[in-house]
Structure formats: C-alpha cells, structure tokens
Amino acid sequence: MLDIKLIRETPSLIRENIKKRNDFEKLKFLEELLKVDTKWRKMQTELNQLRQKRNQLSLEVAKLKKSGKPAKKQLTEARKIDSLVKKSEKKSTELETKEKSLLMNIPNLLHESVPVGKDDSDNVEIRKWGNPPKFDFKPKDHLTILQELDLIDVERGAKIAGERFYYLKNELVLLDIALQKFALDVLRKKNFTIISPPLMIRRKPYEGVIDLSDFEMVTYKIENEDSYLIATSEHPMASMFIDEILDAGKLPIMFAGVSPCFRKEVGAHGKYTKGLFRMHHFNKVEQFVFCLPEQSWKLHEELQRNCELLYQSLGLHYRVVNVCTGDIGNIAAKKYDTEVWMADKQFREVGSNSNCTDYQARRLRIRFKEGEGKPVKGFVHTLNNTALATSRTMIAIIEQFQQKDGSVVIPKVLRPYMFGIEKLEKK
C-alpha cells in the first residue's frame, strides 16, 4: 500500500495515477479514504486533549488528597472524561480499521516508463527473440498432439477433480520436472537461494501480497481453517519476513521458489483456456527479490534477462511487452510480460516480471536498517518474476517443435534431465 502521508499531501498525484490505470472505481475509495483520514486525525487531536485534561485532573486529585482537601468534584469530572476517552478510543480504532481497508485498495504509483493504455491490446512490444517455425504441414495445437501421443488424460481429470484438471502421463511428467530442474540449476548458478515454500498461507500475510479485488477470484480457501492454497510461490516468499527489519548490508536477498500453484481462475470467461494454458493446478519456478530502493530498477531488468535466458536456451520464439497502465494491476509499479508464440500464430503470456517498489513491503511491514543499533531507514522494495511456468512453457515446446509425424523434439538443454529422451513420440 501507499504511504498515507503521501496521499494526504499529494491527493492530486494519486488521482492522476488512478486515472492512468483506467480504474475510475478506485477514485471513490480515494475520496472516502481522504474523508475518513480527516475524521481520524481530528479524533486523535480530541483524544489527546481529553487525555491531557484527564492527566491534569489526576494531578489535581492527588494534590488535593495529599493536602487533605475534598476532591469529589474533580473525581466526578475525571470519571466523565475517562468515559469520553474510552468512547473516543473505540471510534478512533473503528476509523483506523476503515482507513486501512480503504488504503489497501489504492493502487501503487506507476513508473513513468509505463505506457498509457486501456487494456492488453495497448501493451507495447519492446523486443522479439527467435523466429516462428516454418511448417510444411498444418500445425496442431498442443492438446491434440498430447492426446494423440497418449500423454494426457482430460476426461478422467475432469471426472475426478473438475474442469481444467488433467492427468499428465509418462514423458510429459518428465518434461514438467525437467523444466523445473533446468530453471533451478540456472538460477542457483546466479546465486539465488532455492526455496520450497509452504503450500498454504494464512489470510493476514496473504492480504499483504495480493490485489484484494482478485482475492476471492484467485484463491482456494481451506474450509473452517485460516488457510488458503498458494496461487504462486511469490506469496509465501514475499511474506517470509513479515514484521521483520532486514540488514541493508545483506540486501538484495534473491529467492528461486519452486512449487505447485493453485488458482480458481474465476473471471477467465472469454480468455484462452485451451488445454494446459489456464489450469487450476500447475508447477512454477519463481524469482523473488527483497532489495534496497535504489537497487530495484536495475534488478527489474536483471530478472527479465534471467527469464529470457531460459527461453533462449530452450530455443523458443517469444516477445516481451511493457504492460500498459490499464492492464497492470494494483500491486506493480511496472511490469513486463513474456509471451511465447503458439501454433495459431498468437503470442500469449507465459510469465510476468513486476517491480512492486515498497507497496507489498509496507503492507507486510518489512523494513531495513544499516546494521545493529542503527535506526530503521525505510521499507525494502520487492520484485517478482515468473522464471518458468511449466504448463505454458510445455505448450510452447509442443507447438513450436512439433514434427510432421506427430512427434515433438525435446530442447537439447532438457534432455539430460529426461534420461536422454530426444522426442515425445508414439510408442
């Protein structure tokens, strides 16, 4: 969330930022927040005056009792003021709770380099890598190929778990695992600490990392428990240091999280959902960084290079887009999407790379200082990047490297992780 002091002092800046995001509903939250904050500050002034008067009366009562004089009038007044203090404190707490709730809905400040636009059609392509394959046959989509190779069971997955759950089989399972191990090997060599996080997270830390407007649409709740299945390893990694003060000398802290991910995908109506593209359960390797404010923009580009190195090593044709103001979401100040080419000649997202500046850290109260005994200097910055989401990367491999005979060539870098298997093919 943003610093309330910044909102108080520059409300016009916040209004313009919301308008750029094309999210005019948030203007209502802002105006209500400003009103609630004004009431809360007025209440704090009144409370302080009441407490000061109560303290003065306490001193008077003590003085009168010490001199043996009656203090009935002062005691009666003190009780009245004490009652007023309690009522005001309750009201103040209610206003503070409401203020925090409203504050959580105000989006992050956008970086100046974010292109202005309404939706994903206004995202700006900044580069492409590789070339689309030249087929001398009509290419098939990945789901058709996998079914023909008997590497996926769609019907039984739906029967057992519901739509968009599948049984992956044989070499497709090996390919999924190979992608995870390959990504982790690359990131480990770049000094990332490998993390296997808890697969469930409580509401409080979850609220610190996720866009609250997406909460119910994204997360699976464990019935009768304060627990939610994680939608990405980003979330438990981001909240790992909740309420902690980090040593500036040890920043940046770089994690490579590997985990299953669970997503409801409510609101996916009308979006591309074929086969493995928008599953309720998939595996992913995620880059996550805690850093000093002055480090974050350089690291944002570094995380993007890491991601692209993986796709280049796999030999996949992709592009990178700078996500526009209307498509970026509340949490990020700037976001790149990496999109792979698919057999229908469309580019589709395989991962995103976000600099969230201090927005998540402020919610989670993750700060930094320059060593033991030094004062706290501020909030850290956080960044997240999808290194490899295996399901969508498998789509790209299957559709880009499909052969006329129905087989699929495995990228050379993955073969050592797959017992030397060179192709997905009929047995």
Protein Blocks (a to p, Z undefined) as FASTA:
>chain_A
ZZfklmmmmmmlmmmmmmmnopaklmmmmmmmmmmmmmmmmmmmmmmmmmmmmmmmmmmm
mmmmmnopafklmmmmmmmmmmmmmmmmmmmmmmmmmmmmmmmmpccdddfklccdfblm
lpccfbdedjddddfbdcddfklmmmmnopacfklmmmmnoghiacdehjlmmmmmmmmm
mmmmmmmmnopacddddfbdcfklmmmmmcfklmmmmpccdehiacdddfbfklmmmmmm
goiacdfklpccddddddddddfkgoigoiacehjllccbdcdddddddddfklmmmmmm
mmmmmmmmmmmmnopacddddddfklnojmbmbdcddddddfkopacdfbdcddekjmmm
mmnopacdebehiacfbdcddddddfbafklmmmmmmmmmpcfkopacddfklmmmngop
abdcdZZ
